[in-house]
């Protein structure tokens, strides 16, 4: 099948079960936001020189493909998205935090290109989470998706701090 189908030329698209909806549909917006996040992770990987974080980002990209495909289903019947994925994110956050100084104040989001872009991922993840929450309020989704995205934004924040530490970039405190 070729990439040009012309089926979307009138602002319609098909969901996983074949149902046709407007491209402005909240479900399309939600899985489109996940797709955008996944694309941006690919860019972050291109900036990374940290093999461990790159491997973790690769795993997250696979998780997001699974999450996106599940959101595209109108009813249950998607692929299994287990709570183990959430637990792995939480464990990784805890592991990475062990080597960071505790935060006592807000910090400014900055660093080199990689660590700064991890903070872009954090904010895009928060927006994606809001789209999935909106979908849940209107049509319902597996609430594990919301929890996963919430933890993922925390992970990107921690990854940015780890990257700054790795590159010996001092955290800058927010001044009131």
N, C-alpha and C positions, 0 to 999 in steps of 0.2 A: 504494500500500500504506500502510495506517495504521501509526502507531507502536505501538499496542496489538495484539499478535498472540496473547498468552497462551501462546506456545510455551515461555517460560522459567519458567512458574509452578511447575514441579516441579524447579527447580534444574538444568535442562539448557539447553544452548545449541548452536547449530550453528556449526562452523568454516567457513571460506571454501569448502571443497570439499564441504560438505553433511554432513560427519560430525557426529553428535551426541555431545557430551561433557558431563561435569559442569561446572558453573560454577566448581568448585574445582580444575579441571584446571590444571596448571602453565602450559600454553600460554595458557589464558584469563587466568590471573593475569599472565603476562608482557605480553600485548597490552593488558590492562586497566591495567597500570602505565604503559605507554607512553601510553595514552589519558589517564590522570590527569595525567601530565607535560604533555601537550599542552594540556589544559584550564588548567593552572596558568600555562603560557606566555601563554595568552590574557589571564589576569589581570595578569601582568607587563606586557604590552603596554598595558593600560589605565592602568598607573602610570607608564609611560615618557613622558618629554618629550624624549627623544633620538631624532631621526629615524633616524640610522644604526643604532643598536642595535635600534630597532623594526623596521626593514626586515630585519635579520639574524634577529630572532626570528620574523618572518613566514616566512622561508625555512625555518627550523628546524621550524616547525609543519607545513609541507608535507612535509619529510623524515620527520617522525614519523608522519604519516598513511601514508606509503609503508612505513615500517618496520613499523608496526602491522599493515597488511594482509598483509605478507609473513610475519610471525610467525603469523598466523591460518591459514596454509597448513600442512598436515601434512607435505607433501613439497615439493620444489622445484616451481616453477610460478607463483610470485608475480611481481610486477613487478620490473623491474631496479633494484637498489639498488647503484649503482656505487661503486667506491673513490674516485671523484672527489668524492663527498660528504664523505668523511673528509678528503681533501686540502684541500678548501675550509675545513673547520673548523680544521685545523692552520694553514693560511695566515692565517686570521682571528685566531687566537690570537697568532701571531707579529706580525702587524700591530698589534694592540692593545697587546701587551707592549712594543713599541718606545717607547711614550710613557709608560710606567710606571717608577717607580724599582724596581730589583731588590729582591726579597724576601731579607732576611738573617735574619728571624725569623718565627715564626708570628704571624698577625694574628687579631684577633677579628672575627667576622662581624657587621658592623653598618653603619649609614649611614642614609640616608633610606629611605622605604618601598620605592622601586624597587630600590636597591642591596641592601637587606636581603632583598627577595624573590628577587633573583637568586641569593642564597646558599641560599634555600629550594629553588629550582630545582636547584641543584647537589646538594643532599642527596637530593632526590627522584630525580634522575637516577642517583645512585649506587645507590639502592634498586632502581630499575628495571633497572639493569645487573645487579644480583645476581639478580633474577628471570630475566632472559634467560640469564645464566650457568647458573642451575639448570636451565632448560629445555634448554640445550645439553648439559648433563651427562646428562640423562634421555632426551632425544629427538633432540637435534641441531638446530642452526639455522646459518644462514650466520654465520660468525664475524665478518664485517664489521659486523654489528649490535652486537656487543659492543664492538668497537673504536670505532665511531661514538659509542656512549653514553659510553664512557670519555673520549673527547676532548670530548664535549659537556659533561660535568661540569667539565672543566678550563676550557672556554670560559665557562661561567656564572661561575666564580670570577673569571676575568679581567674579564668584563663588569661584575661587581660592583665591582671595583677601579677600572675606567674610570669607572663612574657616580659613585663617591665622588670621584674626581679632578675630574670635570666639575662636581660640585656643591660642590667645595672642602671636602670632608669628610675630615679627617685620619684615616689608618689608625691604629688602636689596637693596640699590640703586646701579645701574650700575655705575662703575667707568671708566671714559674715559682713 
